[in-house]
Amino acid sequence: MVRRIVARRDLTALEWDTVRRQKRLVRNREEARLSRQRKKQYVQQLEEENEDLREQLRLMKERYARLMVVPSPSVSFTFPLMPSPPMPLDCYADGEECDFFK
């Protein structure tokens, strides 16, 4: 519409201002539409990522719960759950207390 007006006749300064304003409004509307579209895609991407992370967290919690299950008393272990630190050889020699245990 604006091009048709411009092509038909010479415009006054006021009319040129109106035409420029209309063009600017059209550009701004289009940019705003594109901006909303980008934002919508970004929010959708964040929601999908959030859902993936929540699923990973759920699986990790399940795995942690399985690992933390206390074994029943009927199960015997032949190895210590936490290894003890090595003792110096001189503590074994005469059976007396050594500085290692103090």
Order of alpha helices (4+ residues) and beta strands (2+ residues): alpha-alpha-alpha
